[in-house]
Amino acid sequence: MSRRATMLFALVLAPVMSLALSGKVLAEEAQRWAVNMPRGVTPVSNAIYDIHMIVFWICVVIGVVVFGVMFYSMYAHRKSRGAVAANFHENTTAEVVWTVIPALILIVMAIPATSTLLDVYDTSEAEIDIKVTGYQWKWQYEYLGEDVAYVSELATPESEIYNTAPKGQYYLQEVSEPLVLPVKTKVRFLITAKDVIHSWWVPDFGVKRDAIPGYVNETWAYVNEPGVYRGECAELCGKGHPFMPIVVNVLEKEAYNSWLAEKKTEVAAIRELTKKTFTKDELMAQGEEAYNRSCSGCHMVNGEGIPGVFPSMIGSTVTTGDTINKHLDVVVNGVAGSAMQAFGGQLSEVDLAAIITYERNAWGNDTGDVVQPIDVLKFKQGQ
């Protein structure tokens, strides 16, 4: 072997051999550079994966055959060997072959694809119905018939987002409250949106459905394995699109039933709190936490907003005006034709009262106004 060839061999293989010496590094690199779709944990995701691989290998065989014949023809019938091109026209056999074979290949691919497609849209006989509503930029989950609903929002700290702290393992994939499902149970999802088009996508479930305002899409999942599964909004839905993750916690059935019972108890407790009169300090503390969770994405933690996009909370006519009902109306019902959402159906009366109290007394607003949960409830009821 020449010296140049030896050096080239060493340069090419040295990194590969070094990587292969460490099984852990090799596994990590393989995972990092994986390009195939996940098999998933539902019957539908497994079927989709199998169809994907069938089509992939059919394409591989076709490619090998076509390029093999092409390269052989170029080699065996090259001009240097004295080959003379044949002159033929309208070969019936050839035309039949290159028509029938592709047709058979399409039929082979269409049979399992059609069967799986029918399964994808078969939402009948579901044991649990969950309404999924997309907002900019969060998800609301409502367990129909169970009187349980809550909002799931991004929980990644702003310090990580703005690079003042190291990014965690699940950067931009953490939420305040995950969707919770029982294992080996058919769950139907009714997916819609309140503002713009979103898309609810969990790759391990083989589920991706558009969330469209004024329209309800259906899909379902039957998860075979407990665990935590992550997804995201797959539709470009505005500036906060990358901050709209999905986290699903799949539990054993007993653990799920316990969680659901605790959630119902929590809902009942919040309703009782609506009747309670809070001190201003209590409302300010809870209001700051709720504001940072649900409002700071647009209006900023310091209340300054984004000039020309989201209004400032400091000294505005809404947050410092004499008419508290206007402030209640904006927060509860939103503002038509703007990015201001209606939070009346997303947050509890306690959180809404705390946020309004906080906004009217933070950042130097100092109006001294206090809004109680019962005030929010009466406003909703039109009293």
C-alpha positions in Angstrom: 0.0 0.0 0.0 1.4 3.4 -0.9 2.2 6.0 1.7 -0.6 8.3 0.4 -3.2 5.5 0.6 -2.0 4.6 4.1 -2.5 8.1 5.3 -5.9 8.4 3.6 -7.0 5.1 5.2 -5.9 6.3 8.7 -7.6 9.7 8.3 -10.9 8.1 7.3 -11.0 5.2 9.6 -9.4 6.7 12.7 -12.5 8.6 13.8 -14.7 5.7 13.1 -12.5 3.2 15.1 -12.2 5.7 17.9 -16.0 6.0 18.1 -16.5 2.2 17.9 -14.2 1.7 20.9 -16.9 3.2 23.2 -20.2 1.5 23.0 -21.8 4.3 25.0 -20.6 7.0 22.7 -21.6 5.0 19.6 -25.1 4.5 21.0 -25.4 8.2 21.9 -24.3 9.2 18.4 -26.7 6.7 16.8 -29.6 8.2 18.7 -28.5 11.8 18.0 -28.3 11.2 14.2 -31.3 8.8 13.9 -33.4 9.8 10.9 -36.0 7.1 11.0 -39.5 7.6 12.5 -40.2 6.1 15.9 -42.1 2.9 16.1 -44.3 4.3 18.9 -46.4 2.8 21.6 -49.8 2.5 20.0 -51.2 -0.1 17.5 -51.7 2.8 15.0 -48.1 4.1 15.4 -46.8 0.5 14.9 -48.9 0.0 11.8 -47.7 3.3 10.4 -44.1 2.4 11.1 -44.5 -1.0 9.4 -46.0 0.6 6.2 -43.2 3.1 6.2 -40.6 0.3 6.3 -42.4 -1.8 3.7 -42.4 1.2 1.3 -38.8 2.0 2.1 -37.6 -1.5 1.3 -39.7 -1.6 -1.9 -38.0 1.7 -2.9 -34.6 0.2 -2.0 -35.2 -2.9 -4.2 -36.5 -0.8 -7.1 -33.4 1.5 -6.8 -31.0 -1.4 -6.7 -32.6 -3.1 -9.7 -33.0 0.0 -11.8 -29.5 1.4 -11.1 -28.0 -2.2 -11.4 -29.4 -2.6 -14.9 -28.4 0.9 -15.8 -24.8 0.5 -14.7 -24.5 -3.0 -16.2 -25.8 -1.7 -19.5 -23.3 1.2 -19.5 -20.5 -1.2 -18.7 -21.4 -4.2 -20.9 -22.5 -2.2 -23.9 -20.0 0.7 -23.9 -18.6 2.0 -27.1 -15.0 0.8 -26.4 -16.3 -2.7 -26.7 -17.8 -2.1 -30.1 -21.4 -2.1 -28.9 -24.0 -0.9 -31.4 -27.3 0.6 -30.2 -30.3 -1.5 -31.1 -33.1 0.2 -33.0 -36.6 -1.0 -31.9 -40.0 0.6 -31.5 -43.3 -0.2 -29.8 -42.2 -3.4 -28.0 -45.5 -4.7 -26.6 -43.9 -7.0 -24.1 -41.8 -4.2 -22.6 -44.7 -1.9 -22.4 -46.9 -4.5 -20.6 -44.1 -5.3 -18.2 -43.4 -1.7 -17.1 -47.1 -1.1 -16.7 -48.1 -4.2 -14.9 -45.2 -4.4 -12.4 -45.7 -0.8 -11.0 -49.4 -1.4 -10.8 -48.8 -4.5 -8.7 -46.3 -2.7 -6.5 -48.9 0.1 -5.9 -51.5 -2.5 -5.0 -49.1 -4.2 -2.5 -48.6 -0.8 -0.8 -52.2 0.3 -1.0 -53.7 -2.7 0.9 -52.0 -2.2 4.3 -52.1 1.6 3.9 -55.9 1.6 3.4 -56.4 -0.8 6.3 -54.3 1.4 8.6 -56.0 4.6 7.4 -59.4 3.2 8.3 -58.1 2.4 11.8 -56.6 5.9 12.2 -60.1 7.4 11.7 -62.0 4.8 13.7 -62.8 6.6 17.0 -65.7 4.4 17.9 -66.0 2.6 21.2 -63.7 4.9 23.1 -63.7 4.5 26.9 -62.6 8.1 27.6 -63.3 11.4 25.7 -60.9 14.3 26.1 -61.5 17.7 24.5 -58.2 19.3 23.5 -58.3 23.1 22.8 -55.3 25.0 21.4 -54.6 28.6 22.5 -51.7 30.9 21.8 -49.6 29.2 23.2 -50.9 26.5 25.5 -53.3 23.5 25.5 -56.5 23.0 27.5 -57.6 19.5 28.4 -61.2 18.8 29.4 -62.2 15.3 30.5 -65.7 15.1 29.2 -68.2 13.7 31.7 -65.7 14.0 34.6 -66.0 17.8 35.3 -62.2 18.1 35.1 -60.4 20.7 32.9 -57.1 22.4 33.2 -54.5 24.3 31.1 -51.1 22.9 30.2 -48.5 25.6 29.6 -44.7 25.8 29.0 -42.8 25.4 32.3 -39.2 25.9 31.1 -37.8 28.8 33.2 -37.2 32.1 31.5 -33.6 32.0 32.7 -33.0 29.0 30.4 -34.8 30.6 27.5 -32.8 33.8 27.7 -29.5 32.0 28.3 -28.9 33.2 31.9 -28.9 29.6 33.1 -27.8 26.2 31.6 -30.5 24.6 29.6 -32.1 21.5 31.2 -32.6 18.0 29.7 -36.2 18.8 28.6 -35.6 22.4 27.4 -38.9 23.7 25.9 -40.5 20.3 26.5 -41.7 20.9 30.1 -45.3 21.8 31.0 -47.1 23.0 34.1 -49.6 20.1 34.0 -49.3 17.1 31.6 -52.2 15.3 30.0 -52.8 12.1 32.0 -54.0 8.9 30.4 -54.6 5.4 31.6 -52.6 2.6 29.9 -54.3 0.1 27.5 -57.5 2.3 27.2 -59.0 3.6 24.0 -59.1 7.4 24.4 -60.8 9.7 21.9 -59.5 13.2 21.4 -61.8 16.0 20.2 -59.4 18.7 19.0 -60.2 22.3 18.3 -58.8 25.8 18.8 -59.9 29.2 20.1 -57.7 31.6 18.1 -55.6 30.4 15.2 -54.8 27.0 13.7 -52.7 24.7 15.9 -51.7 21.1 15.5 -51.7 18.5 18.3 -48.8 16.1 17.5 -47.4 13.2 19.7 -45.1 11.1 17.5 -45.0 8.1 19.8 -48.8 7.9 19.5 -48.9 8.2 15.7 -51.3 11.1 16.3 -51.3 14.5 14.5 -54.5 16.5 14.1 -55.0 20.1 13.2 -56.8 22.2 15.9 -59.0 24.6 13.9 -61.2 27.4 15.4 -64.9 26.6 15.0 -64.2 23.0 13.9 -63.7 19.8 15.8 -61.3 17.1 14.6 -61.3 13.6 16.0 -58.5 11.1 16.7 -57.7 8.4 19.2 -54.9 6.5 21.0 -54.5 3.2 22.8 -51.2 3.3 24.6 -49.6 0.0 25.4 -46.9 1.1 27.7 -46.9 3.5 30.8 -44.4 6.4 30.5 -44.0 10.0 29.7 -44.4 11.0 26.0 -43.6 14.3 24.5 -44.9 16.2 21.4 -45.5 19.7 20.2 -47.6 22.0 18.2 -46.8 21.2 14.6 -48.4 24.2 13.0 -46.7 27.6 12.8 -49.2 29.5 15.1 -47.4 32.7 15.9 -44.3 34.0 17.7 -44.8 31.6 20.6 -45.0 28.5 18.4 -41.8 26.9 19.8 -43.1 27.4 23.3 -46.2 25.1 23.0 -45.1 21.6 24.0 -47.2 18.6 24.7 -46.4 16.2 27.6 -48.5 13.1 28.1 -48.1 11.0 31.3 -49.5 7.5 30.8 -50.2 5.7 34.1 -51.4 2.3 35.1 -55.2 2.2 35.5 -55.2 2.3 39.3 -52.8 5.2 39.4 -54.9 7.0 36.8 -58.1 6.5 38.8 -56.3 7.9 41.9 -55.1 10.9 39.9 -58.6 11.6 38.5 -60.1 11.4 42.0 -57.5 13.8 43.3 -58.2 16.2 40.4 -61.9 16.1 41.1 -61.2 16.9 44.8 -58.9 19.8 43.7 -61.7 21.2 41.4 -64.2 21.0 44.3 -61.7 22.8 46.6 -61.1 25.6 44.1 -64.9 26.1 43.8 -65.1 26.4 47.6 -62.2 29.0 47.5 -64.4 31.1 45.2 -66.5 31.9 48.3 -63.5 32.9 50.4 -62.4 36.5 51.0 -58.6 36.8 50.5 -56.3 39.5 51.8 -54.5 41.8 49.4 -51.2 40.1 50.2 -52.6 36.7 49.4 -54.0 37.8 46.1 -50.7 39.6 45.2 -48.6 36.5 45.9 -50.9 34.2 43.9 -51.4 36.8 41.2 -47.7 37.2 40.6 -47.3 33.4 40.2 -50.4 33.1 37.9 -49.4 36.2 35.9 -45.9 34.9 35.3 -47.3 31.6 34.2 -50.2 32.8 31.9 -49.6 36.4 31.0 -45.9 37.2 31.0 -45.3 35.5 27.6 -47.0 38.6 26.0 -46.9 41.4 28.5 -43.4 40.4 30.0 -42.6 39.7 33.6 -42.0 43.4 34.2 -45.3 44.4 32.7 -43.8 46.5 30.0 -45.2 44.4 27.1 -43.8 44.6 23.6 -44.2 48.0 22.0 -46.4 47.9 19.0 -47.4 44.3 19.6 -48.5 43.7 23.2 -49.6 46.7 25.4 -47.8 47.7 28.6 -49.6 46.9 31.9 -47.9 49.9 33.5 -50.3 52.9 33.9 -52.6 51.7 31.2 -56.3 52.7 31.1 -57.3 49.1 31.7 -55.0 48.3 34.7 -55.4 51.7 36.4 -58.8 52.9 35.2 -61.6 53.7 37.7 -63.8 51.0 36.1 -62.7 47.6 37.3 -65.4 46.0 35.2 -63.5 47.0 32.1 -60.4 45.2 33.4 -62.6 42.2 34.2 -64.1 42.2 30.7 -60.7 42.3 29.0 -59.3 39.4 31.1 -62.4 37.2 31.2 -63.8 37.8 27.6 -60.6 38.9 25.7 -60.5 41.5 23.0 -62.0 40.7 19.7 -59.6 41.2 16.7 -56.5 41.1 18.9 -54.2 38.6 20.4 -55.8 39.1 23.8 -57.4 35.8 24.7 -60.5 35.1 26.8 -59.1 33.7 30.0 -62.6 33.2 31.6 -62.7 29.5 30.4 -59.0 28.8 31.0 -58.3 30.0 34.6 -60.2 29.6 37.9 -62.0 32.6 39.5 -59.3 32.6 42.2 -56.5 32.9 39.6 -58.4 35.5 37.6 -59.1 37.6 40.7 -55.4 37.3 41.8 -54.1 38.3 38.4 -56.4 41.4 38.2 -55.4 42.5 41.7 -51.8 42.0 40.9 -51.9 43.9 37.6 -53.7 46.8 39.4 -51.1 47.1 42.1 -47.7 45.9 40.6 -45.0 47.9 38.8 -46.0 51.1 40.5 -49.7 51.0 39.5 -50.7 51.0 43.2 -54.4 51.6 42.7 -55.1 49.8 46.0 -58.0 47.9 44.3 -58.7 44.3 45.4 -60.8 41.9 43.3 -62.2 38.8 45.0 -63.0 35.5 43.3 -66.7 36.1 44.0 -66.5 39.3 42.1 -65.2 37.4 39.0 -67.9 34.8 39.4 -70.7 37.4 39.6 -69.2 39.2 36.5 -69.3 35.9 34.6 -72.9 35.4 35.6 -73.8 38.9 34.5 -74.7 40.1 38.0 
